[in-house]
Amino acid sequence: MGSERSREAQMKLFNYTGFAMLTYTIKQTDKGFEPVGEEMLTGSMTRGNEMMLFICDNDGYAKAQSKPLTLEEGRKIAQRMLQDGLEEFKGTIKTVS
């Protein structure tokens, strides 16, 4: 189930960025390991003059991530994602280091 959810997120992000890497398919909770959530929230991380975009679940587990984008390109794509109805995740994104 988690793999399916992450692949769906990967394809959605790919449609915006032209590249998307699959990240988490499971997450660790107080109940043990569970599939990532079905929510499709958008988030971003900025480092220097680059931005990466993510699609994550309610707990912040990134299901898909973009390649590094310029700040301008990342901001434009993030805005379009929000305009298309994706909600913004405002917490800490958990991603593959």
KEVEXPA-424281 format. One record per residue (C-alpha): x, z, y; residue number from 1. Coordinates in steps of 0.25 Angstrom, whole numbers, always signed. Example, Ala and Ser with C-alpha at 12.3 -4.5 7.8 and 13.67 -1.06 7.14 Angstrom:
residues 2
+-------+-------+-------+-----+
|    c1 |    c3 |    c2 | num |
+-------+-------+-------+-----+
|   +49 |   +31 |   -18 |   1 |
|   +55 |   +29 |    -4 |   2 |
+-------+-------+-------+-----+
end
This chain:
residues 97
+-------+-------+-------+-----+
|    c1 |    c3 |    c2 | num |
+-------+-------+-------+-----+
|    +0 |    +0 |    +0 |   1 |
|   +11 |    +3 |   +10 |   2 |
|   +18 |   -10 |    +7 |   3 |
|    +6 |   -17 |   +10 |   4 |
|    +4 |   -10 |   +23 |   5 |
|   +18 |   -12 |   +27 |   6 |
|   +18 |   -27 |   +24 |   7 |
|    +5 |   -29 |   +32 |   8 |
|   +12 |   -22 |   +44 |   9 |
|   +24 |   -30 |   +42 |  10 |
|   +16 |   -43 |   +42 |  11 |
|    +9 |   -38 |   +55 |  12 |
|   +22 |   -35 |   +62 |  13 |
|   +28 |   -48 |   +57 |  14 |
|   +17 |   -56 |   +64 |  15 |
|   +21 |   -49 |   +77 |  16 |
|   +36 |   -49 |   +76 |  17 |
|   +40 |   -60 |   +66 |  18 |
|   +47 |   -50 |   +58 |  19 |
|   +43 |   -37 |   +52 |  20 |
|   +50 |   -28 |   +42 |  21 |
|   +42 |   -20 |   +32 |  22 |
|   +46 |    -5 |   +33 |  23 |
|   +38 |    +7 |   +27 |  24 |
|   +28 |    +5 |   +16 |  25 |
|   +27 |   +20 |   +13 |  26 |
|   +28 |   +33 |   +21 |  27 |
|   +31 |   +47 |   +17 |  28 |
|   +20 |   +57 |   +20 |  29 |
|   +17 |   +72 |   +17 |  30 |
|   +10 |   +66 |    +4 |  31 |
|   +22 |   +58 |    +0 |  32 |
|   +24 |   +43 |    +1 |  33 |
|   +12 |   +35 |    +6 |  34 |
|   +10 |   +20 |   +10 |  35 |
|   +12 |   +17 |   +25 |  36 |
|    -1 |   +18 |   +33 |  37 |
|   -10 |    +6 |   +35 |  38 |
|   -10 |    +7 |   +50 |  39 |
|    -3 |    -4 |   +58 |  40 |
|    +3 |    +3 |   +70 |  41 |
|   +13 |    -4 |   +79 |  42 |
|   +26 |    +3 |   +84 |  43 |
|   +39 |    +0 |   +90 |  44 |
|   +53 |    +5 |   +91 |  45 |
|   +63 |    +2 |  +102 |  46 |
|   +78 |    +2 |  +102 |  47 |
|   +86 |    -3 |  +113 |  48 |
|   +81 |   -17 |  +117 |  49 |
|   +74 |   -19 |  +103 |  50 |
|   +60 |   -15 |   +98 |  51 |
|   +55 |   -15 |   +84 |  52 |
|   +40 |   -15 |   +81 |  53 |
|   +33 |    -8 |   +69 |  54 |
|   +20 |    -7 |   +62 |  55 |
|   +18 |    +7 |   +57 |  56 |
|    +7 |   +16 |   +51 |  57 |
|    +1 |   +29 |   +58 |  58 |
|   +13 |   +37 |   +53 |  59 |
|   +23 |   +28 |   +60 |  60 |
|   +29 |   +22 |   +47 |  61 |
|   +33 |    +8 |   +50 |  62 |
|   +28 |    -2 |   +40 |  63 |
|   +34 |   -14 |   +47 |  64 |
|   +44 |   -16 |   +58 |  65 |
|   +49 |   -28 |   +67 |  66 |
|   +63 |   -32 |   +69 |  67 |
|   +70 |   -28 |   +82 |  68 |
|   +63 |   -35 |   +94 |  69 |
|   +67 |   -36 |  +109 |  70 |
|   +59 |   -26 |  +117 |  71 |
|   +51 |   -36 |  +124 |  72 |
|   +47 |   -43 |  +111 |  73 |
|   +44 |   -30 |  +104 |  74 |
|   +35 |   -25 |  +116 |  75 |
|   +27 |   -38 |  +116 |  76 |
|   +25 |   -38 |  +101 |  77 |
|   +21 |   -23 |  +101 |  78 |
|   +11 |   -26 |  +112 |  79 |
|    +5 |   -37 |  +105 |  80 |
|    +4 |   -28 |   +92 |  81 |
|    -4 |   -18 |  +101 |  82 |
|   -13 |   -29 |  +107 |  83 |
|   -16 |   -34 |   +93 |  84 |
|   -22 |   -20 |   +90 |  85 |
|   -10 |   -13 |   +83 |  86 |
|    -9 |    +2 |   +87 |  87 |
|    +4 |    +7 |   +92 |  88 |
|   +11 |   +18 |   +84 |  89 |
|   +17 |   +28 |   +94 |  90 |
|   +24 |   +38 |   +85 |  91 |
|   +38 |   +37 |   +78 |  92 |
|   +39 |   +25 |   +69 |  93 |
|   +45 |   +27 |   +55 |  94 |
|   +53 |   +15 |   +51 |  95 |
|   +64 |   +11 |   +42 |  96 |
|   +78 |   +15 |   +49 |  97 |
+-------+-------+-------+-----+
end
